[in-house]
């Protein structure tokens, strides 16, 4: 019996996966079943496979690498550069690597004793808006159960390396569901209820589809230029209260104070990426890390203008009706199409509360593309 794909009823995208009878490790699927999984990922953007708590780090890496044949299968190159833990990078506290499988990162919250896949004593810190946003929630608002999106993003170094095709995220120890939180949108006063530590997703296809015809044409003719060492570049700056982009106050690290960088390693990626399975267009940008926008007509939007423009076209897509906030159950393996969705961490933890997760994504061997005619060819075939 092949894998079973069950579309989520509570969201505009996403599906749960039931593995074939007798298969417990998704990395071992036969070629036919794996193709079904691969194609489902591109059609539904987020897949949830329950009951994977004991999935080995090697299997998680093997599965993630298998979703993109262009990745380095030797395991020696996986896209976590030396700047990943740089003292001024916004990623510096985001987890630790498993010694025998460094492509897999351990994320979470709290102190964990030695012995987890060869690690010594570790203390994990769940990223929260308190260290990243320009303004933060008050103690009273937190007591009322309010939280925020930490940072809307795609997983990528965005310098010298191509964005991963997929990310796998495994929930090993997750907080109980009875602690519910909510995000209150400051501009519209809408509310999004979610469970503690939920991971929020937005579909780049939905984001593109809801644009006006004029904005679609603009987006299709726009290249996003990312800053050199972007996570260090934005390290001293602060984000907007919805985690969508940065507040422009001139706080970014000067280019001549960044680690050594090369012009040819600066990432210039299309604003709209074509889904290779469906032919759909996905609006995909990491608006916190943008440096410039370049139009095909020669127009260039510099830092603040570029942020404002991305905010203008991206903000409507993070409205509550478009967000899928995954409520974690122990053993959930979430696979998401990193070239088709944006995602954000949510929530905060009280002292003593703990969480443990494994994350894997691998730099691709190629950059995403957007060829306007590609979608027509796919849909007409």
C-alpha positions, -999 to 999 in steps of 0.1 A, spaced: 0 0 0 15 34 -10 18 64 13 -15 82 21 -17 120 17 -45 137 38 -48 175 31 -53 196 62 -89 207 67 -79 236 89 -55 254 65 -52 265 29 -22 242 24 -5 214 42 -11 176 46 -5 147 69 13 116 57 6 80 66 36 58 57 31 24 40 25 -6 63 58 -18 77 77 14 70 87 33 101 116 54 87 106 77 59 142 79 46 139 42 36 108 46 13 111 29 -20 115 51 -51 79 51 -61 67 60 -26 94 86 -22 84 103 -54 48 105 -40 63 121 -9 85 145 -29 56 156 -52 32 160 -22 57 183 -6 57 205 -36 19 204 -39 10 209 -2 41 228 10 40 214 45 38 177 54 34 162 89 44 126 96 34 116 131 51 91 153 87 98 144 101 106 179 129 79 175 139 89 140 177 88 140 197 119 131 213 100 102 179 91 88 167 127 91 198 139 72 193 112 46 157 121 41 164 158 38 192 152 13 171 129 -7 146 156 -13 172 175 -34 194 154 -56 218 184 -60 230 184 -24 264 171 -14 257 135 -4 291 131 12 278 150 42 308 173 43 291 204 30 257 213 44 255 251 46 264 261 81 293 284 76 317 297 102 297 329 104 266 309 117 278 313 153 294 347 149 291 367 181 270 394 163 249 371 142 212 369 150 215 331 146 243 327 172 221 311 198 200 290 174 208 255 186 239 232 185 251 206 161 250 168 167 286 157 167 282 126 146 257 142 123 265 180 122 239 186 94 213 181 122 208 209 147 194 205 182 169 233 190 147 240 219 146 254 254 161 245 288 190 225 302 196 190 290 220 165 306 249 149 287 242 119 265 219 132 238 235 118 206 270 124 219 264 159 232 276 170 267 254 191 290 236 216 268 214 247 275 191 256 246 174 290 242 141 294 223 144 325 202 118 351 212 109 386 200 123 401 232 158 400 218 149 409 182 120 433 179 123 471 182 93 471 206 83 442 229 53 430 247 49 442 283 49 418 313 11 424 315 6 414 279 26 383 283 6 374 314 -25 378 292 -12 351 269 1 373 241 30 364 219 45 373 185 60 359 154 97 360 160 110 363 124 94 354 91 120 338 70 132 311 46 160 289 57 191 299 39 226 314 45 217 339 17 255 344 10 275 321 -11 252 291 -7 219 283 -24 187 281 -4 177 245 7 148 229 -11 134 214 21 137 216 59 128 187 82 119 195 118 113 168 144 95 174 177 111 151 204 100 169 236 72 194 232 53 216 256 17 205 266 -11 219 245 -31 233 273 -11 265 274 -27 286 246 -13 319 234 -25 344 208 -9 369 184 -27 403 183 -20 422 150 -12 457 160 -24 473 127 -57 454 124 -64 441 159 -71 407 145 -61 377 166 -45 344 158 -48 317 186 -21 291 188 -4 267 211 28 273 229 58 270 206 37 266 175 56 270 142 37 294 118 37 289 80 26 311 51 23 299 15 43 318 -10 18 307 -37 -11 322 -17 10 354 -12 16 357 -49 -19 347 -60 -35 375 -39 -13 403 -55 -29 426 -80 -20 420 -117 2 450 -116 21 438 -85 24 403 -99 41 418 -130 64 439 -107 73 409 -86 80 387 -116 105 413 -128 123 419 -94 155 404 -81 162 404 -43 198 413 -34 208 401 0 234 418 22 268 402 25 268 380 57 232 392 61 226 378 97 257 397 109 247 428 89 214 430 106 228 419 140 227 454 156 193 463 141 158 455 153 128 441 137 92 453 131 67 440 157 53 414 133 88 400 126 84 406 89 114 430 83 138 453 100 133 489 113 155 512 92 174 533 117 209 530 103 219 505 129 232 478 105 268 468 107 289 488 83 301 467 53 337 474 61 333 459 96 317 426 84 338 395 81 357 394 48 332 391 19 333 387 -18 310 404 -44 305 372 -63 291 354 -32 263 380 -27 230 363 -33 208 378 -60 176 357 -61 143 362 -79 115 375 -58 92 349 -73 102 312 -75 86 287 -98 75 254 -83 91 226 -103 62 202 -98 31 224 -101 45 253 -121 30 277 -96 46 310 -87 57 315 -50 65 349 -36 97 341 -16 118 366 2 136 369 35 126 405 41 148 409 72 179 403 52 171 422 20 197 448 9 183 460 -24 156 452 -49 166 454 -86 138 457 -112 143 445 -148 137 481 -160 168 492 -142 152 507 -111 170 499 -79 154 502 -44 180 506 -17 178 493 18 149 512 34 129 514 2 135 477 -4 122 468 31 92 490 26 83 475 -7 86 439 5 66 448 36 39 463 14 35 431 -7 41 405 20 22 419 50 -13 409 38 -2 373 35 6 369 72 -30 378 81 -46 351 104 -67 335 76 -36 327 56 -14 313 84 -11 277 93 3 275 129 14 239 135 6 227 170 33 203 180 27 167 192 56 146 204 70 127 175 58 150 147 81 152 118 73 183 98 88 186 63 83 219 46 91 232 11 116 259 20 112 273 -16 74 275 -12 66 288 23 79 313 48 78 303 85 82 319 119 89 307 154 63 318 180 59 317 217 80 321 248 88 297 277 87 303 315 117 292 336 118 254 339 98 248 308 116 227 282 116 218 245 138 196 223 137 194 185 160 183 156 162 204 125 179 197 92 183 216 60 211 214 35 223 241 10 212 232 -25 234 228 -55 214 253 -75 196 286 -70 158 289 -74 145 302 -107 115 320 -120 108 316 -157 75 331 -165 66 306 -192 76 276 -171 43 275 -152 23 276 -185 43 247 -199 37 226 -167 0 234 -164 -6 227 -201 13 195 -202 
